[in-house]
Amino acid sequence: MPDLGKYAFEVLSSYGATLLLLAGLLALTLRRGRAARAALKKIEAEIKQDG
């Protein structure tokens, strides 16, 4: 690990915050993707029933 000197806390906390934000965005993307697939499946089922 490089010597960060007196700014070690700031640099490491910035890395930590960035990782948390990326994890949150990934979770949100996966959740919205699942919801979109479920909605599409529902629409396709309705079309098959009507057709």
C-alpha positions as CSV (number, residue, x, y, z in Angstrom):
1,M,0.0,0.0,0.0
2,P,1.4,3.4,-0.9
3,D,2.2,5.9,1.8
4,L,-0.6,8.4,1.8
5,G,0.8,10.6,4.5
6,K,-1.6,12.9,6.4
7,Y,-4.3,12.5,3.8
8,A,-4.7,8.7,4.2
9,F,-8.1,9.0,5.9
10,E,-9.5,11.3,3.2
11,V,-8.2,9.1,0.4
12,L,-9.3,5.8,1.9
13,S,-12.7,7.2,2.9
14,S,-13.2,8.4,-0.7
15,Y,-12.4,5.0,-2.0
16,G,-14.8,3.5,0.5
17,A,-17.6,5.9,-0.5
18,T,-17.0,5.2,-4.2
19,L,-17.3,1.5,-3.6
20,L,-20.5,1.9,-1.7
21,L,-22.0,4.0,-4.4
22,L,-21.0,1.6,-7.1
23,A,-22.5,-1.3,-5.1
24,G,-25.7,0.6,-4.6
25,L,-25.9,1.4,-8.3
26,L,-25.3,-2.2,-9.2
27,A,-28.1,-3.4,-6.8
28,L,-30.5,-0.8,-8.2
29,T,-29.7,-1.8,-11.7
30,L,-30.3,-5.5,-11.0
31,R,-33.5,-4.8,-9.1
32,R,-34.9,-2.6,-11.9
33,G,-33.9,-5.2,-14.5
34,R,-35.8,-7.9,-12.6
35,A,-38.8,-5.7,-12.4
36,A,-38.7,-4.9,-16.2
37,R,-38.4,-8.6,-17.0
38,A,-41.4,-9.4,-14.8
39,A,-43.4,-6.6,-16.4
40,L,-42.5,-7.9,-19.9
41,K,-43.4,-11.4,-19.0
42,K,-46.8,-10.2,-17.7
43,I,-47.5,-8.2,-20.9
44,E,-46.5,-11.2,-23.0
45,A,-48.9,-13.5,-21.0
46,E,-51.7,-11.0,-21.5
47,I,-51.1,-10.8,-25.2
48,K,-51.1,-14.6,-25.5
49,Q,-54.4,-14.8,-23.7
50,D,-56.0,-12.2,-25.9
51,G,-54.5,-13.6,-29.1
